[in-house]
Amino acid sequence: DQKSVWDAVSAYIRDHLQLRQGVHIPALGSFDVVTKCVKVRNETIIFPMPVFYLARNLIVSHNLTDNKEYLPGHKELKPLQYPEVAAAASMSWKKVESCIRSTTSLISHSLGRGENIALTLGKGENIALVLRDVGVLLIEGTKVQMKFYYEFLEMLAGK
C-alpha cells in the first residue's frame, strides 16, 4: 500500500511541476519550480529548475540544514490533494492521508532518535525517500538534499 501511495504522490508532484505548479506536503515540505539564469559567454540561458524546501518544523526541531531560503512570501503553494492521489492509487483518500502522515511521522521520529532508515529502498544510511520518476530526498546527518533525476530535469526543460 505505501509503495502505491508514494508512487501516486510522485506522479502528482511530477505532473504539477511540469505545469509549473508547486505542491506542499504537510509535515514534509514543498516542491516548486523556479527560473534559473546562467550566463554562458555573452548569452544568458534561462531554464526551469525544480526545488524542494523541507518543512520548517523538521529543520528547526532536528537542527537540519537545507541550504535553501524560505519560499518567497508571495508564493502560495497548493497542498497535496489526497483525493487525486487516492484515485491514482486506487484507495480511499483517508487511507492515503494516513499513509502519508505515518511516513512523515516516521521521518520525524527517526530524526529525533538518530536512526537510519530508507523508505522504499530497503536498508540504508540516514533517510532516503524515493519519489519515483522525480528523485530522492536524502537526509544525511544534518544535511538535507533533494536529488532530482536527470530524466526529470530534462522533462521539465522540455527535452
HUMO-V379020 format. One line per field, one symbol per residue. psi: psi as a letter, one per 40 degrees, with the letter a starting at -180 (. if undefined). A space follows every 10 residues. Layout:
# HUMO-V379020
psi->???
This chain:
# HUMO-V379020
psi->dddddddddd ddddddddef hihhhhedai iihihihhhh beihhhiihi ihhihddddd eefihefiii ihdehhiiih hdddddddef iidddddddd dddddddddd ddefihihhe daiiibhhhh hhedahhhhh behhihhiid ddddddef.
